[in-house]
């Protein structure tokens, strides 16, 4: 299906490269409803970043991008979370060398796993900001 859509998009005049809002608006007005729908579905990030297009179209395109990115990050997070080792292990008294009933301590494996948590990485947030702004600061 992607190949068919790409082939169809090849028949449509591409968006202007000069990033002038009026040129973008004229290009958009020159597309049929079907062409617009295909362009938004295949290139939502590009459409969302084009100044001069109707705000509702850009909003819809940006929401598609956000939903796709959120879904991808959710899959990444779920996969990572499945690898979580046991959080706690029984406490062994250094005096007796025996397990203290009911006492638990964080496991070293869990501490190491948690230290490399993607939740503490700011990169996904900066990546998402670039998507929403079209790469502009």
C-alpha positions in Angstrom: 0.0 0.0 0.0 2.9 2.3 0.8 4.3 1.8 -2.7 1.0 2.6 -4.3 0.7 5.8 -2.2 4.2 6.8 -3.0 3.6 6.3 -6.7 0.5 8.4 -6.5 2.3 11.1 -4.6 4.9 11.2 -7.4 2.1 12.4 -9.7 1.4 15.4 -7.4 3.4 18.5 -7.7 5.6 18.7 -4.5 5.3 21.4 -1.9 7.4 24.5 -2.6 10.9 24.4 -1.2 11.2 28.1 -0.6 9.1 28.0 2.6 7.1 31.1 1.7 3.6 30.9 3.2 1.9 32.3 0.2 3.5 29.8 -2.1 2.6 27.0 0.3 -1.0 28.2 0.4 -1.2 28.4 -3.4 0.2 24.9 -3.7 -2.3 23.5 -1.2 -5.2 25.2 -3.0 -4.1 23.6 -6.2 -4.5 20.1 -4.8 -7.7 18.1 -5.0 -9.3 16.9 -1.7 -8.1 13.4 -2.4 -4.5 14.6 -3.1 -4.6 16.6 0.2 -5.8 13.6 2.2 -3.1 11.4 0.7 -0.4 14.0 1.3 -1.4 14.5 4.9 -1.6 10.8 5.6 1.8 10.1 4.0 3.7 13.2 5.1 2.0 14.6 8.2 5.2 16.1 9.6 5.9 18.0 6.4 2.3 19.3 6.2 2.3 20.2 9.9 5.4 22.4 9.4 4.2 24.3 6.3 3.4 27.9 7.0 0.5 29.2 4.9 -1.7 26.1 5.1 -5.0 26.2 7.0 -4.4 25.9 10.7 -6.9 23.0 11.1 -5.0 21.0 8.4 -1.7 21.7 10.2 -3.2 20.8 13.5 -4.6 17.5 12.2 -1.2 16.7 10.7 0.7 17.5 13.9 -1.8 15.4 15.9 -1.1 12.4 13.6 2.7 12.9 14.1 2.2 13.1 17.9 0.0 10.0 17.9 2.6 8.1 15.8 5.5 9.2 18.1 3.6 8.5 21.2 2.7 5.0 20.0 6.4 4.3 19.0 7.6 5.6 22.4 5.0 3.5 24.2 6.1 0.4 22.4 9.7 1.2 23.3 8.8 1.8 26.9 6.7 -1.4 27.2 9.6 -3.4 25.7 12.0 -1.9 28.1 9.7 -2.4 31.1 9.3 -6.1 30.3 13.1 -6.4 31.0 12.7 -5.1 34.6 14.4 -7.4 37.1 13.1 -8.0 40.6 13.0 -4.7 42.4 13.7 -6.1 45.9 15.5 -9.0 47.4 15.5 -10.4 50.9 17.8 -8.6 53.4 20.6 -10.8 54.7 21.9 -9.7 58.1 25.6 -9.0 58.1 25.7 -10.1 61.7 24.0 -13.5 61.5 24.3 -14.1 57.7 20.7 -15.1 57.7 17.6 -13.7 55.9 15.7 -11.3 58.1 12.0 -12.2 57.9 10.0 -9.6 56.1 13.0 -7.3 55.4 13.7 -6.4 51.8 16.3 -4.3 50.1 16.6 -3.0 46.5 18.4 -5.6 44.3 21.6 -4.5 42.6 20.4 -5.7 39.2 17.3 -3.5 39.6 19.5 -0.5 40.6 21.7 -0.9 37.5 18.6 -1.4 35.2 16.9 1.7 36.7 20.0 3.8 36.3 19.7 3.3 32.5 16.0 4.1 32.4 14.9 5.8 29.2 12.5 7.8 31.4 15.4 9.9 32.6 16.7 10.7 29.1 15.7 14.1 27.8 16.5 13.2 24.2 12.9 11.9 23.4 11.5 15.3 24.6 13.8 17.3 22.4 13.1 14.9 19.5 9.3 15.4 20.0 9.8 19.2 20.2 11.6 19.1 16.8 8.7 17.2 15.3 6.1 19.6 16.6 8.0 22.7 15.5 9.2 21.3 12.2 12.8 21.4 13.4 12.7 25.1 14.3 13.9 26.3 17.7 
